[in-house]
């Protein structure tokens, strides 16, 4: 693990109007890691993801990516630094076909790899290959999630931000998606920062994790440590999985 993190969020505060959504957040993601952020609904997890991408911008603190301060950069320039986001709620282009959605994700610098990258996404998610000429809006929730992740991967990201990839999906589909994320991380060294309400699945997948409560990080540790922690178990893991 390199000493300098790929992503370093330091003492970040984000507001919506006068309401403080993030209250001095510190998070680090090193190259080649899968790091997850767990917490209840409304804890500020998605806000942190959006702040990293510059919309909204942090009002205080700093976001450093690959050694560069990106705190005040506009979103499109942050994306050019090869940070790709698969946002909460999937947000694919419903009227475009699967293939057109993937084209939207491809980075302009990397169009020479387009065919190769599309094939890679189709190998990862064969369902998308079968439906490549179908409009995004006609896909099932699971297929839309695959498309959202596939579209993010088309830009060959250095860092993949995944916001609630399991939301509203059947457990079997979730398992498949998490297996693919793990494979990309192992085989291609993809660095992943994951926001997830399914704490059990996220912690099992992650090298390290953070717990967020009311816009603050309250705990951090390895995925294994947090899975075993009684307070984490009581708050996020009881009644569901063991």
JOKARA-V506556 format. One record per helix or strand of 2 or more residues. SS is the DSSP state (a for helix, b for strand). FROM is the first residue (numbers start at 1). TO is the last residue. If there is no record, write none. Layout:
# JOKARA-V506556
ss:SS from:FROM to:TO
ss:SS from:FROM to:TO
This chain:
# JOKARA-V506556
ss:b from:7 to:16
ss:b from:19 to:29
ss:b from:34 to:38
ss:a from:45 to:52
ss:b from:60 to:65
ss:b from:68 to:69
ss:a from:75 to:80
ss:b from:83 to:86
ss:a from:98 to:105
ss:a from:108 to:124
ss:a from:126 to:130
ss:a from:136 to:138
ss:a from:141 to:153
ss:b from:159 to:163
ss:a from:171 to:188
ss:b from:191 to:195
ss:a from:199 to:205
ss:b from:208 to:213
ss:b from:216 to:222
ss:a from:223 to:228
ss:a from:230 to:237
